[in-house]
Amino acid sequence: MDIDTSYDEISDENLDTLVWQYRQENPSGGCAYIIGRLCSVHSLRVQRHCVVASLTRVDCYNFNNQPKLIITSQSVLVFKIESFV
């Protein structure tokens, strides 16, 4: 019995679509939940750094206009609401 340690190949665009869909359903869901969902619902094994990069790309649009946690260089926490016109 071998342990499968391989990851599935998925384009950034397709991963972003799946992450965006998940974020619409669960705006407060984090990386671990998304990885679990990709595995359980879509049978995809995706590396954590790929999911983090996708979250960064998807969240930059701030679709739900939720407060974003921003960490400055002085490690001061700032909440900011970004709106796109």
SVG drawing of the C-alpha trace seen along z (x, -y; Angstrom):
<svg xmlns="http://www.w3.org/2000/svg" viewBox="-23 -55 31 57">
<polyline fill="none" stroke="black" stroke-width="0.4" points="0.0,0.0 1.7,-3.2 0.9,-6.7 0.1,-9.1 2.1,-12.3 1.4,-13.8 -0.6,-16.9 -3.1,-17.6 -2.4,-20.1 -4.9,-22.9 -4.5,-26.3 -4.5,-29.5 -7.7,-30.6 -9.5,-27.4 -8.3,-27.4 -9.3,-31.1 -12.8,-30.2 -13.1,-27.4 -11.7,-29.6 -14.0,-32.5 -17.0,-30.2 -16.1,-29.0 -15.5,-32.5 -19.0,-33.5 -20.5,-30.7 -18.2,-31.1 -16.6,-34.5 -14.8,-33.8 -13.4,-30.4 -9.7,-30.2 -7.0,-28.3 -7.4,-25.0 -11.1,-24.9 -10.6,-25.6 -8.0,-22.9 -10.4,-20.5 -13.2,-21.5 -11.0,-21.1 -10.1,-17.6 -13.6,-16.5 -15.8,-18.0 -13.6,-18.3 -11.1,-15.4 -8.2,-17.8 -5.0,-17.9 -3.5,-21.3 -0.4,-22.7 -1.0,-25.2 1.1,-27.9 -1.0,-27.7 -4.2,-28.1 -2.7,-31.1 -1.7,-32.7 -5.2,-32.1 -6.8,-33.6 -4.5,-36.7 -5.6,-37.1 -9.3,-36.6 -9.4,-38.7 -7.7,-41.6 -11.1,-42.3 -12.8,-42.2 -16.1,-41.0 -18.2,-41.2 -16.8,-44.6 -15.7,-43.0 -13.2,-44.7 -9.7,-43.6 -7.0,-43.0 -3.8,-44.8 -0.5,-44.3 1.8,-47.3 5.6,-47.2 5.4,-48.3 3.2,-45.2 0.2,-47.5 -3.1,-46.0 -5.4,-48.2 -8.9,-47.5 -9.7,-48.9 -12.8,-48.7 -12.0,-49.0 -14.7,-49.8 -14.3,-49.6 -16.2,-52.1"/>
</svg>
